[in-house]
């Protein structure tokens, strides 16, 4: 066997854990998703896939539809840069529409209840996606400054109030009147459509690449509890919107989320990059940018970094999103897919965590042979 073919075989064999794990879990994604009752959003994959039956799901049980496959636009590791993404910036800040009286009633009540629940914090300027497409070998985004509380009035409360179903006409049901079985237009001003960012990192354990999975805390505005990807958030509006690059509007913030939540800096990452631009069904078509990458740090160092990140969050009174280090010690590293499957059955995957795992696996299989990583 030629040396290059042998090297490729060795590299891909180090993905056996990820491959076996995905094969074991993929047929059960519909059943493994964390579906804990929530007044504000219905996370049930069956409900969501039926509600948006005219949309193409990216995979079985994954409640996302793909706008653009960024990995295909630049498949080789060394070819990724901002040149495959065109960004148009709308100068005027986003002004959310209050919609009809029926919409306004459910929106205001949902926002108030979400705020009173303590699951959302201060308002921040975020990146709204008013239009997005992937054609002609390029991704195109039209962006505008919005706010997190715009999102809390719309995308985060689409099914309010599930505890009292006859009290309000849910926003999702109102949207279905105009968009039956389809996601609403990104330009619909009743929805904030803030750009979400999420990443899954892989680290090596006993010669095998392992997904760095965390458990969400329960006191969060979306996806409370359950197993999740390495880090996620909503893209913040940049200091200088005149720099029309994906790095400025999304990637830089994703890197800051990783550092804040698990304590890893850009220097700790290998070939970290965006891989898919999607729309999420749970939050009514909210745009979501998925990232993936590798780290050469071992489990002990990752644990130390995460503990330090937790200390910083506590010392600065920031909003924690993942469980403290006791979770990392007890269940973050597993030896077989069956053990992880048992834990997922106990805690459940988040919808975003399942999608990040799907895209991360795609990324690892394509990218690993291109990377200059020591054996």
Buried (B, 14 or more C-beta within 10 A) or exposed (E): EEEEEEEBEEBBEBBEBBBBBBEBBBEBBBBBBBBEEBBBBBBBBBBBBEBBEEBEBBBEBBBBBBBBBBBEBBEEBEEBEBEBBBBEBBEEEBEBEEBEEEBBBBBBBBBBBBBEEEBBEEEEBBBBBBBBBBEEEEBBBBBBBBBBBBBBBBBBBBBBBBEEEEEBBBBBBBBBEEBEEBBBBBEBBBBBBBBBBBBBBBBBBEEBBBBBBBBBBEBBBBBBBBBBBBBBBBBBBBEEBEBBBBBBBBBBBBBBBBBBBBBBEEEBBBBBBBBBBBBBBBBBBBBBBBBBBBBEBEBEBBBEBBBEBBEEBEEEEEBBBBBBBEBBEEBBBBEEBEEBBEBBEEBBBBBBBBBBBBBBBBBBBBBBBBEEBEE
